[in-house]
Amino acid sequence: MTWRGGGKRSCAATAAALVFLLSGCDGDSSDAGASEPQTEPPAETPGSAVPVPTPPMSCADTELLRTNDVRGEATGATLWAMPFAPLPFDAGPQIKIVWRMTGSGPPQFTVTKPSGGKDPNALEWGPEEHPSSSWHRPGDEWGTGFRFTGPGCWHITVRRADGVGTLAVRVVGRA
């Protein structure tokens, strides 16, 4: 299920997702043994009127396209990621991810662990701006390096002045 577009289809999808979330079922049977983070109503970051997309993207929604990139969920922007490792990621090694996001202002990255808590150490380097690139997606481009310490569904949130996006990534194995 995606949270893009509008009209009757989007409203029906939103209503169905709310019923689904309130029922307590995560509906992702392929994720046996791995928990999705608990969700709360979207919180606004001080100084920002753009909430985090709700509900957060599921790891089941993260699909590497034939172009070797992934589209994230976003509000007020578009978000694309190009991982330099196969999905799902292995826990332990550093993973390079290049990002493209529309909007203005510097990007701020936040990583949420499968348990729902933030991991300020998961972003090991970056964001490093890429002034030129052969990757053709909308927005500005940055490179980052992440290290995921355990298995489960991790969420990377990218926030700019006028938009916010999330990418959910499945991590397997032990660090």
Secondary structure, 3 states (H helix, E strand, C coil): CCCCCCHHHHHHHHHHHHHHHHCCCCCCHHHCCCCCCCCCCCCCCCCCCCCCCCCCCCHHHCCCCCCCCEECEEECCCEEEEECCCCCEECCCEEEEEEEECCCCCCEEEEECCCCCECCCCEEEEEEECCCCCCCCCCEEEEEEEECCCCEEEEEEEEECCEEEEEEEEEECCC
